[in-house]
């Protein structure tokens, strides 16, 4: 089973996903766009975003290793995965990780349309608006 499916997201985050975000996950849009470049309000230059992969998977997978595996080149999971309390952010779910950035992650307000995209700033534990519409955000990606 894929961790990037609407069923998994709804069960993990207790969020009834809107139809647009369901399509984004279930029709494979997230995989097609992974690795695209995007301009974010937190950065001076475009950054690579990943809509799949182990760092994003760690937000939905409770079974990822607590200790780093020395045989791996890098630790599994995103450092912010355990820092965000999604119960305090009703309707928000992880959308994408940002290159090697360990302080920020993109979230989506996935229970209503249009789907709002924001960046989580771990240091301030706050959200910063990126785009009020997922489709407009995706259209701005440099694939």
N, C-alpha and C positions, 0 to 999 in steps of 0.2 A: 504494500500500500504506500502511496506517495504521501509524504508529510505536507505537500502543497496541494491539498484538495479542500473543497469547501466543507466537506464532512468533518475533516480533521480540525480545521480552523474553528468551526462552530462548536465542536465538542471541547477543544482546548481552551478557547477564550470565552465560552458561554455567550456567543454573539450570534444572533440570527442575521446572516449575511444578506445584503441586498443582491438583487439579480445581477447587477453590473460586476460586483466583486466576485460573485460565484463564477461568472464567465471568465474573468481574468485568471482565476485559479484553474478551473476545470477544463477550459479549452486550450490550455497551454501557452497563453500569451506571456505569462511570467517567464517561462523557459526561453521563449523566442527573443525576449528583450534583455535577458541577463547579460551583463558585460557592456551595456550601453553607457554612454557618457551623459552626464546631466550637470546643469549649473544649479547650485544650491545657495541659499542665503548665508550659510555658515562657512562658505569657502570662496577663495579668491579666483579659483580656476575650476574648470569642469572636472568632475570626479567620476570614476566608474562605479556603477551600481549593480548589485547582484540580487536578482529576484529568486534565486535558488542557491543550493549549496549548503555545506555543513554549518557555516556560521548562522545562516537563517534557520536552518533545520533545528538548531539548538533552542530556538524560542518555542518550538512545539514538541520536542522530543524530551521527555523526562529521563530517558535512559542513557543520555550521553555521559561519558566518563567524567568523574569528578577530578581525577588526577590526569595530568598530561602523560601521554604515552611517549616514552623516549624514542621509540622507533619512528615516530611521525616527525615531519619537518616543522610542524607548528601545532599548537594546541587545538583541540576540537572545540568548536563553539564560539559564540560571540560573547565578549566580556559583559555586555549590557543585558544579555538574555536573562540573567537572574536579578538584575538591578531594577527592571521596570515592573511595577505592580499593575498589571492590566485590570485588576478589579477596581483600581482607582481611576481608570481611564475607560469608562464604559463605551463599548462600540469600536474601540481602537484595536488594531491588530498589526503585527509586523508586516511590512511590505517589502523592504529590501535592506541589505547591508550596503555600506559605502566603502569601497576599496579596502584599504588597511586601517580605516578610521575606527578606532575602538571606543570613541566617546559619543558617536552619533549613529542613529539608525533611522530609516524611513518607516513611518507608520501610516496606516490608512484608517479613516473613520468609515468602516465597511458595513455599517448597519443601515445607512441611508444613502440615497442618491441626491445629488452627485456625491461621489466618494471623494472626501477631502484627503489631501496628502500633506503630512507634516514631518518635520525632522525632530527626533527626540534628542535633546541636549542633556547628556547624562550629568554633567557637572552642575547644572542648575535644576536638573530634574523637571524639565519643562518641554513643552511642544512649541515649535516655531512653524508657522504656516509656510508651505512650499507652493501649493496650488489648491484652489477650491474645487478642482474637478480632475479626477483620475485620468480621464480621456485627454484633457489638455496637457496634463503632466506627461503622459506617455507620448503625445505628439511632439513634445519639445525634446524628447530624448534624441541623442545623436547615436544612431545604431551603426 
